[in-house]
Amino acid sequence: MKQSDGSIPNQKKGIEKQKIGNFRWSVCALLFFATTVNYIDRQVLGILAPVLGKEIGWSEIEYGYIVTAFQAAYAIGLLIAGRLIDKYGTKIGFTVAIVIWSLAAMGHAMVKTVIGFAVARFTLGLGESANFPAAIKATAEWFPKKERALATGIFNSGANVGAVFAPLVVPWLTINYGWQMAFIVTGALGFVWVIFWWFLYEKPELHKKIKKAELDHILSDPPEEETEKLPWSKVIRYKQTWAFVIGKFLTDPIWWFYLYWLPKFLNTKYGLNIAQLGFPLIVIYMMTTVGSIGGGWLSSSFIKRGMQINRARKLVMLICALCIVPIVTAGWAANMWIAVGLIGIAAAAHQGWSANIFTTASDMFPKKAVGSIVGIGGMAGAVGGMLFSTSAGYILEITGSYITLFIISGTAYLLALGIFHLLVPKIEPVKLDL
């Protein structure tokens, strides 16, 4: 029975919540740990860059090319991975992907040239490209729309945990056992995850451990129109696709910049060696964990309180974009901890932004198309990252300063949000022209 204001009594809410069940959050935990492993494997190179730069002897430009090789493969892989995951399903697609990227991560230990590292990074990029299309699709399958941003924020925070874990472990492994062992140990983690994934994951409609009440909750959104196949030629006709694509193109490269150049920035500007890099990086990525979960929680909270999806997502994205602006001054910071604080706030806000822009794909498109949409957007982000990484190498080689790169980082999000809003004045399900 409803109260006079139309709300449900708290006692009844508590009973219903208990009956629903929480197995879907176990799935979210699997996605969280996959993303953690994903970011551990991709960040090892950035942490070891000062060491490998001296041992291998690469220039800033050559390092930019190595990073670009990963992003080129990531772009290609995202375009393919989204379609394959939509076709063959999340369980098989994720398994194949993590086996490929784990082998590639371990393979870094066997190379000692710029070309060798570029090949290893290219293979790693192909495998890792499937992580987010698969995770976003699994979230769309296992969570109703009102919970997706929170679930996305939780699994996306695995990137931050991975980014915290890597500075803890990689320097210790390198100092005690050599840089090759750092790649081997971290790369092997993916095979452990595959065991749990294969035995625990299934679509909710087919899962034996899920209760009917929770299944009904998961499927509580209005039914989507049936679609057998959405070819790219049809998907790219929609302005909603381009809003997502441009948003990723402009902002994903900033996160790549944090991953691959922060250790070099701290080493170059403040003289930190590999034994000293760990603590500042941990502080930055601990901050990003708060931003990722907080950004997803905030928009989900707004929606549960009655705010429309359009306003909730865009308001949180605006808050995040404004929090990133102060990073434009990081390049001038004389004190290392001031720079760390500015970068940490910006990186945390990026993750809050990311949790919400990812969720807009499932807000606007049916589940059968989500993997493809995220794949196309991720490809655009990787292409943007390629351009940014190559440019960063030349900028640093010529100027020796990070100021220009931080200015770009601080302004990209407001531009992206403005374009997104112009293309999609209101976030709502797309009316597909089948």
C-alpha positions as CSV (number, residue, x, y, z in Angstrom):
1,M,0.0,0.0,0.0
2,K,1.3,3.4,-0.9
3,Q,1.5,6.4,1.4
4,S,-0.3,9.7,0.6
5,D,2.8,11.0,-1.2
6,G,3.0,7.9,-3.4
7,S,6.0,6.3,-1.8
8,I,6.2,2.8,-0.4
9,P,6.6,2.4,3.3
10,N,10.1,1.7,4.5
11,Q,9.2,-1.6,6.1
12,K,7.8,-3.0,2.8
13,K,10.9,-1.6,1.0
14,G,13.2,-3.6,3.4
15,I,11.2,-6.8,2.9
16,E,11.3,-6.5,-0.9
17,K,15.0,-5.7,-0.9
18,Q,15.7,-8.9,1.1
19,K,13.6,-11.0,-1.2
20,I,15.3,-9.7,-4.4
21,G,18.7,-11.3,-3.7
22,N,22.2,-10.0,-4.6
23,F,23.7,-12.6,-6.9
24,R,24.0,-9.9,-9.6
25,W,26.7,-8.2,-7.5
26,S,28.8,-11.3,-7.6
27,V,28.8,-10.9,-11.4
28,C,29.8,-7.3,-10.8
29,A,32.7,-8.5,-8.7
30,L,33.9,-10.8,-11.5
31,L,33.9,-7.8,-13.9
32,F,35.7,-5.7,-11.2
33,F,38.6,-8.3,-10.9
34,A,38.8,-8.6,-14.7
35,T,39.3,-4.9,-15.0
36,T,41.8,-4.9,-12.2
37,V,43.9,-7.5,-14.0
38,N,43.5,-5.6,-17.3
39,Y,45.0,-2.4,-15.8
40,I,47.7,-4.2,-13.9
41,D,48.9,-5.7,-17.2
42,R,48.8,-2.5,-19.2
43,Q,50.4,-0.3,-16.5
44,V,53.5,-2.4,-16.0
45,L,55.2,-0.7,-19.0
46,G,54.5,2.8,-17.7
47,I,56.0,2.0,-14.3
48,L,59.1,0.4,-15.8
49,A,59.5,3.2,-18.4
50,P,62.3,5.0,-16.6
51,V,64.2,1.7,-16.1
52,L,63.6,0.3,-19.6
53,G,64.3,3.7,-21.2
54,K,67.9,3.5,-19.9
55,E,68.3,-0.3,-20.5
56,I,66.8,-0.4,-24.0
57,G,67.8,3.2,-24.9
58,W,64.6,4.5,-26.5
59,S,63.8,8.2,-27.0
60,E,60.6,10.0,-26.0
61,I,59.4,9.6,-29.6
62,E,60.1,5.9,-29.7
63,Y,58.3,5.4,-26.4
64,G,55.4,7.3,-27.9
65,Y,55.4,4.8,-30.8
66,I,55.4,1.8,-28.4
67,V,52.4,3.3,-26.6
68,T,50.8,4.0,-30.0
69,A,51.2,0.3,-31.0
70,F,49.1,-0.7,-28.1
71,Q,46.4,1.8,-28.9
72,A,46.4,0.9,-32.6
73,A,45.7,-2.7,-31.7
74,Y,43.2,-1.6,-29.1
75,A,41.3,0.4,-31.7
76,I,41.2,-2.5,-34.1
77,G,40.3,-4.9,-31.4
78,L,37.5,-2.8,-30.1
79,L,35.9,-2.6,-33.5
80,I,36.0,-6.4,-33.8
81,A,35.5,-7.4,-30.2
82,G,32.2,-5.6,-29.8
83,R,30.7,-7.4,-32.7
84,L,32.1,-10.8,-31.7
85,I,30.8,-10.5,-28.1
86,D,27.4,-9.5,-29.4
87,K,27.5,-12.6,-31.7
88,Y,29.1,-15.3,-29.5
89,G,28.2,-14.0,-26.0
90,T,30.0,-12.5,-23.1
91,K,31.2,-15.7,-21.4
92,I,33.2,-17.1,-24.4
93,G,34.3,-13.7,-25.6
94,F,35.7,-12.6,-22.3
95,T,37.5,-15.9,-21.8
96,V,39.3,-15.8,-25.2
97,A,40.3,-12.2,-24.7
98,I,41.9,-12.6,-21.3
99,V,43.9,-15.6,-22.4
100,I,45.3,-13.6,-25.3
101,W,46.2,-10.6,-23.3
102,S,47.7,-12.6,-20.4
103,L,50.0,-14.4,-22.8
104,A,51.0,-11.1,-24.4
105,A,51.7,-9.5,-21.0
106,M,54.0,-12.4,-20.1
107,G,55.6,-12.2,-23.6
108,H,57.1,-8.7,-22.8
109,A,59.7,-10.5,-20.7
110,M,61.2,-12.1,-23.8
111,V,61.9,-8.9,-25.8
112,K,64.7,-6.3,-25.5
113,T,64.2,-4.0,-28.5
114,V,61.9,-1.1,-29.4
115,I,60.3,-3.2,-32.1
116,G,59.9,-6.2,-29.8
117,F,58.1,-4.1,-27.2
118,A,55.9,-2.6,-29.9
119,V,54.9,-6.1,-31.1
120,A,54.2,-7.2,-27.5
121,R,52.1,-4.1,-26.8
122,F,50.2,-4.6,-30.1
123,T,49.2,-8.1,-29.1
124,L,48.3,-7.0,-25.6
125,G,46.1,-4.3,-27.0
126,L,44.2,-6.8,-29.2
127,G,43.3,-8.9,-26.2
128,E,42.6,-6.1,-23.7
129,S,40.2,-4.4,-26.2
130,A,37.5,-6.9,-25.3
131,N,37.3,-6.0,-21.6
132,F,35.0,-3.0,-21.6
133,P,32.6,-4.1,-24.4
134,A,32.2,-7.4,-22.6
135,A,31.8,-5.8,-19.1
136,I,29.3,-3.2,-20.3
137,K,27.3,-5.9,-22.1
138,A,27.4,-8.1,-19.0
139,T,26.2,-5.2,-16.9
140,A,23.3,-4.5,-19.4
141,E,22.4,-8.2,-19.1
142,W,22.5,-8.4,-15.3
143,F,21.3,-5.0,-14.1
144,P,18.3,-2.8,-14.6
145,K,19.0,0.7,-15.9
146,K,18.6,2.4,-12.5
147,E,21.6,0.3,-11.2
148,R,23.8,0.2,-14.2
149,A,25.8,3.4,-13.5
150,L,26.6,2.1,-10.0
151,A,27.6,-1.3,-11.3
152,T,29.7,0.2,-14.0
153,G,31.4,2.5,-11.5
154,I,32.2,-0.5,-9.3
155,F,33.7,-2.7,-12.0
156,N,35.4,0.4,-13.6
157,S,37.1,1.1,-10.3
158,G,39.0,-2.1,-10.9
159,A,41.1,0.1,-13.2
160,N,42.1,2.1,-10.2
161,V,42.7,-0.9,-8.0
162,G,44.9,-2.3,-10.7
163,A,46.7,1.0,-11.0
164,V,47.3,1.0,-7.2
165,F,48.4,-2.7,-7.1
166,A,50.9,-2.4,-9.9
167,P,53.0,0.4,-8.2
168,L,53.1,-1.8,-5.1
169,V,54.2,-5.0,-6.8
170,V,56.1,-4.0,-9.9
171,P,59.0,-2.0,-8.3
172,W,59.5,-4.8,-5.7
173,L,59.6,-7.5,-8.3
174,T,61.9,-5.5,-10.5
175,I,64.4,-4.6,-7.7
176,N,64.5,-8.2,-6.4
177,Y,64.0,-10.4,-9.5
178,G,64.4,-8.2,-12.5
179,W,62.0,-6.4,-14.8
180,Q,61.2,-9.6,-16.8
181,M,59.7,-11.2,-13.7
182,A,57.4,-8.2,-13.2
183,F,55.8,-8.9,-16.6
184,I,55.6,-12.7,-16.0
185,V,53.9,-12.6,-12.5
186,T,51.4,-9.9,-13.4
187,G,50.5,-11.6,-16.7
188,A,49.8,-14.9,-15.0
189,L,47.0,-13.4,-12.9
190,G,44.6,-13.5,-15.9
191,F,44.6,-17.3,-15.9
192,V,43.4,-17.4,-12.3
193,W,40.5,-15.2,-13.2
194,V,39.5,-17.4,-16.1
195,I,38.8,-20.3,-13.8
196,F,36.4,-18.4,-11.7
197,W,34.7,-16.8,-14.7
198,W,34.1,-20.0,-16.5
199,F,32.5,-21.7,-13.6
200,L,30.5,-18.8,-12.2
201,Y,29.2,-16.8,-15.1
202,E,26.1,-17.3,-17.2
203,K,23.3,-15.1,-18.6
204,P,20.7,-14.5,-15.8
205,E,17.9,-16.2,-17.7
206,L,20.0,-19.4,-17.7
207,H,21.8,-19.2,-14.3
208,K,20.9,-21.9,-11.8
209,K,21.8,-19.9,-8.7
210,I,19.6,-16.8,-9.3
211,K,16.2,-16.5,-7.6
212,K,13.1,-15.6,-9.5
213,A,12.6,-12.4,-7.6
214,E,16.1,-11.2,-8.6
215,L,15.6,-12.3,-12.2
216,D,12.4,-10.3,-12.2
217,H,14.2,-7.3,-10.8
218,I,17.0,-7.6,-13.5
219,L,14.3,-7.7,-16.2
220,S,12.2,-5.0,-14.7
221,D,12.9,-2.4,-17.5
222,P,10.3,-2.0,-20.3
223,P,10.9,-4.7,-23.0
224,E,13.2,-3.7,-25.8
225,E,12.2,-4.0,-29.4
226,E,13.5,-7.2,-31.0
227,T,16.6,-6.9,-33.1
228,E,18.4,-9.8,-34.8
229,K,21.4,-7.8,-36.1
230,L,22.5,-4.2,-36.2
231,P,25.3,-3.8,-38.8
232,W,27.8,-0.9,-38.3
233,S,26.3,0.8,-41.4
234,K,23.0,1.1,-39.5
235,V,24.4,1.9,-36.1
236,I,26.6,4.8,-37.3
237,R,23.6,6.6,-38.7
238,Y,22.4,7.6,-35.3
239,K,23.5,10.9,-33.7
240,Q,23.5,9.1,-30.3
241,T,26.3,6.8,-31.6
242,W,28.3,9.9,-32.6
243,A,27.8,11.6,-29.3
244,F,29.2,8.5,-27.5
245,V,32.0,8.2,-30.1
246,I,33.1,11.8,-29.9
247,G,32.9,11.8,-26.1
248,K,35.3,8.8,-26.0
249,F,37.6,10.2,-28.7
250,L,38.2,13.4,-26.7
251,T,38.5,12.0,-23.2
252,D,39.9,8.5,-23.3
253,P,43.4,9.8,-24.4
254,I,43.7,11.7,-21.2
255,W,43.5,8.5,-19.2
256,W,46.1,6.9,-21.4
257,F,48.3,9.9,-20.7
258,Y,48.0,9.3,-17.0
259,L,48.8,5.6,-17.3
260,Y,51.9,5.9,-19.5
261,W,53.4,9.3,-18.7
262,L,52.8,9.9,-15.0
263,P,55.8,7.8,-13.9
264,K,57.9,9.6,-16.5
265,F,56.6,13.0,-15.4
266,L,57.4,12.3,-11.8
267,N,60.8,11.0,-12.7
268,T,61.7,13.9,-15.1
269,K,60.3,16.8,-13.1
270,Y,60.8,15.6,-9.5
271,G,63.7,13.1,-9.9
272,L,61.8,10.1,-8.5
273,N,63.4,6.7,-9.1
274,I,61.5,3.4,-9.4
275,A,61.7,2.7,-5.7
276,Q,60.2,6.2,-5.0
277,L,57.4,6.2,-7.7
278,G,55.1,3.8,-5.9
279,F,53.7,6.0,-3.2
280,P,52.7,9.0,-5.3
281,L,51.1,6.7,-7.9
282,I,49.2,4.8,-5.2
283,V,47.8,8.1,-3.8
284,I,46.6,9.2,-7.2
285,Y,44.9,5.9,-8.1
286,M,43.4,5.6,-4.6
287,M,41.7,8.9,-5.3
288,T,40.4,7.6,-8.7
289,T,38.7,4.7,-6.9
290,V,36.5,7.1,-5.0
291,G,35.7,9.0,-8.2
292,S,34.7,5.9,-10.1
293,I,32.4,4.5,-7.6
294,G,31.2,8.0,-6.5
295,G,30.4,9.0,-10.0
296,G,28.3,5.9,-10.7
297,W,26.6,6.1,-7.3
298,L,25.7,9.8,-7.7
299,S,23.8,9.5,-11.0
300,S,22.1,6.2,-9.8
301,S,21.1,8.0,-6.6
302,F,19.7,11.0,-8.6
303,I,17.6,8.6,-10.7
304,K,16.3,6.7,-7.7
305,R,15.2,10.0,-6.2
306,G,13.1,10.7,-9.3
307,M,15.5,12.7,-11.5
308,Q,15.3,11.8,-15.3
309,I,18.2,9.8,-16.7
310,N,19.1,12.6,-19.1
311,R,19.5,15.2,-16.3
312,A,21.2,12.8,-13.9
313,R,23.9,11.6,-16.3
314,K,24.7,15.0,-17.7
315,L,24.8,16.7,-14.3
316,V,27.3,14.2,-13.0
317,M,29.4,14.5,-16.2
318,L,29.4,18.3,-15.8
319,I,30.5,18.1,-12.2
320,C,33.3,15.7,-13.2
321,A,34.4,18.0,-16.1
322,L,34.6,21.0,-13.8
323,C,36.7,19.1,-11.3
324,I,39.2,18.3,-14.0
325,V,39.9,21.9,-15.1
326,P,42.5,22.7,-12.4
327,I,44.9,20.1,-13.8
328,V,45.9,22.8,-16.4
329,T,48.2,24.2,-13.7
330,A,49.9,20.9,-12.8
331,G,52.8,21.4,-15.2
332,W,53.9,24.6,-13.3
333,A,53.6,23.0,-9.8
334,A,56.9,23.4,-8.0
335,N,55.9,21.0,-5.2
336,M,55.4,17.4,-6.1
337,W,52.4,16.8,-3.8
338,I,50.5,19.8,-5.3
339,A,50.9,18.2,-8.7
340,V,49.9,14.8,-7.3
341,G,46.8,16.3,-5.7
342,L,45.7,18.1,-8.9
343,I,46.3,15.0,-11.0
344,G,44.6,12.8,-8.5
345,I,41.4,14.9,-8.5
346,A,41.4,15.0,-12.3
347,A,41.9,11.3,-12.6
348,A,39.2,10.6,-10.1
349,A,36.8,12.9,-12.0
350,H,37.7,11.1,-15.2
351,Q,36.6,7.8,-13.7
352,G,33.3,9.4,-12.6
353,W,32.9,10.7,-16.1
354,S,33.8,7.4,-17.6
355,A,31.2,5.4,-15.5
356,N,28.5,7.7,-16.7
357,I,29.4,8.0,-20.4
358,F,29.8,4.2,-20.6
359,T,26.3,3.9,-19.1
360,T,24.7,6.2,-21.7
361,A,25.4,3.5,-24.3
362,S,23.0,1.1,-22.5
363,D,20.6,4.0,-21.8
364,M,20.2,4.7,-25.5
365,F,20.7,1.4,-27.3
366,P,19.2,-2.1,-26.9
367,K,21.3,-4.8,-25.2
368,K,22.0,-6.6,-28.5
369,A,23.8,-3.5,-29.8
370,V,25.6,-2.3,-26.6
371,G,28.7,-4.4,-27.3
372,S,29.0,-2.9,-30.7
373,I,28.4,0.7,-29.6
374,V,30.9,0.5,-26.8
375,G,33.4,-1.1,-29.2
376,I,33.0,1.7,-31.7
377,G,33.3,4.3,-29.0
378,G,36.3,2.5,-27.5
379,M,37.9,2.4,-30.9
380,A,37.5,6.1,-31.2
381,G,39.0,6.6,-27.8
382,A,42.0,4.5,-28.8
383,V,42.5,6.4,-32.1
384,G,42.4,9.6,-30.0
385,G,45.0,8.0,-27.7
386,M,47.2,7.1,-30.7
387,L,47.2,10.7,-31.9
388,F,47.7,12.1,-28.3
389,S,50.6,9.6,-27.6
390,T,52.5,10.3,-30.8
391,S,52.0,14.0,-30.3
392,A,53.1,13.8,-26.7
393,G,56.3,12.1,-27.7
394,Y,57.2,14.9,-30.1
395,I,56.1,17.6,-27.7
396,L,58.3,16.3,-24.9
397,E,61.2,15.6,-27.2
398,I,61.1,19.2,-28.5
399,T,60.0,21.2,-25.4
400,G,60.9,18.9,-22.5
401,S,57.8,20.3,-20.7
402,Y,54.4,18.7,-19.8
403,I,52.6,22.0,-19.6
404,T,50.9,21.7,-23.0
405,L,49.8,18.2,-22.3
406,F,48.1,19.2,-19.0
407,I,46.3,22.1,-20.6
408,I,44.8,19.7,-23.2
409,S,43.9,17.3,-20.4
410,G,42.0,20.0,-18.4
411,T,39.9,21.3,-21.2
412,A,38.9,18.2,-23.2
413,Y,35.9,17.2,-21.0
414,L,33.9,20.4,-21.2
415,L,34.3,20.3,-24.9
416,A,33.2,16.7,-25.1
417,L,30.1,17.3,-22.9
418,G,29.1,20.3,-25.0
419,I,29.2,18.3,-28.2
420,F,27.4,15.3,-26.5
421,H,24.6,17.6,-25.4
422,L,24.3,19.3,-28.8
423,L,24.0,15.8,-30.5
424,V,21.7,14.3,-27.8
425,P,19.6,17.0,-26.1
426,K,17.8,14.2,-24.3
427,I,19.1,10.8,-23.4
428,E,16.4,8.2,-24.1
429,P,16.1,4.9,-25.9
430,V,16.8,5.1,-29.7
431,K,13.9,4.4,-32.0
432,L,15.6,2.0,-34.3
433,D,14.8,2.1,-38.0
434,L,14.8,-1.7,-38.7
